[in-house]
Amino acid sequence: MYFQVIPLRERGAPRDKKELQQAKPVSGDLRIEHQPTREFGRPCRVAFISTGSPDDGPLGILFDAEVHSMAPNGFIVTGVELIDGVAYGQSWLCRER
């Protein structure tokens, strides 16, 4: 489904309110799938903005993704992102496009 997505963290640290208000959302087809991963050497649930391949998405891949909370105006997906081989906690705010 198509959503506007805003990452809520930067390298694991929460972004401040001003940054979030100014953040430009990434729009696209949000997918959450269970698939094998070479990064973890095991299957896991991943979230990504679909461009044909998870590796090419504008936000990268969110590993061990799960819907954390949901409200009438959107939901939060949490998981782990890998940046330069380091795992960081990440949350995405997802709203209807």
C-alpha positions as a printed Julia matrix, in Angstrom:
97×3 Matrix{Float64}:
  0.0     0.0    0.0
  1.15    3.53  -0.69
  2.16    5.63   2.31
  4.2     8.65   3.29
  6.99    7.49   5.59
  9.14    9.58   7.95
 12.09    7.97   9.8
 11.87    8.95  13.47
 15.53    8.21  14.33
 18.97    9.08  13.0
 21.58    6.37  13.67
 19.45    5.15  16.58
 18.98    8.57  18.22
 15.49   10.14  18.22
 15.12   13.12  15.89
 13.91   16.26  17.64
 10.44   17.67  17.08
 11.64   20.49  14.81
 13.5    18.04  12.55
 10.42   15.85  12.29
  8.16   18.79  11.41
 10.56   19.82   8.62
 11.22   16.28   7.37
 10.08   15.54   3.85
  8.24   12.19   3.83
  9.27    9.44   1.46
  6.24    8.31  -0.54
  5.93    4.84  -1.93
  4.64    1.31  -1.77
  5.42    0.17   1.78
  5.99   -3.58   2.0
  6.35   -5.74   5.1
  7.4    -9.28   4.22
  8.97  -12.36   5.76
 12.03  -13.32   3.73
 15.55  -14.79   4.0
 18.25  -12.22   4.78
 21.95  -12.54   4.06
 22.71   -9.77   6.59
 21.39  -11.82   9.51
 21.78  -15.28   8.0
 18.19  -16.14   8.83
 14.67  -15.36   7.67
 13.1   -12.3    9.25
 10.3    -9.82   8.71
 11.53   -6.83   6.7
  9.94   -3.48   5.81
 10.94   -1.4    2.8
  9.63    0.99   0.18
  9.26   -1.13  -2.94
 11.2    -0.14  -6.05
 11.5    -3.66  -7.41
 14.24   -4.75  -4.97
 14.4    -4.16  -1.19
 18.07   -3.17  -1.45
 17.25   -0.21  -3.73
 14.56    1.4   -1.58
 14.97    5.05  -0.57
 14.93    4.17   3.14
 16.81    0.89   2.93
 15.56   -2.15   4.81
 14.08   -2.29   8.29
 14.9    -5.75   9.71
 12.8    -7.58  12.33
 10.06   -5.08  11.49
  6.8    -5.0   13.38
  3.86   -2.67  13.67
  4.41   -0.99  17.02
  1.31    1.15  17.3
 -1.6     2.27  15.16
 -4.07    5.16  15.25
 -6.67    6.57  12.84
 -4.11    8.9   11.21
 -1.18    6.46  10.84
  1.01    3.81  12.39
  4.58    3.2   13.56
  6.78    0.39  12.24
  9.86   -0.41  14.34
 12.91   -2.53  13.63
 16.64   -2.47  13.02
 18.47   -0.73  10.18
 22.05   -1.44   9.13
 24.31    1.53   8.33
 27.93    0.76   7.43
 27.64   -2.62   9.15
 26.27   -1.19  12.42
 22.75   -2.04  13.61
 20.61    0.84  14.86
 17.05    0.92  16.18
 14.68    2.72  13.81
 11.0     3.64  13.73
  9.02    4.83  10.75
  5.91    6.99  10.99
  3.61    5.84   8.18
  0.61    7.85   7.0
 -1.8     7.55   4.12
 -0.59    9.22   0.99
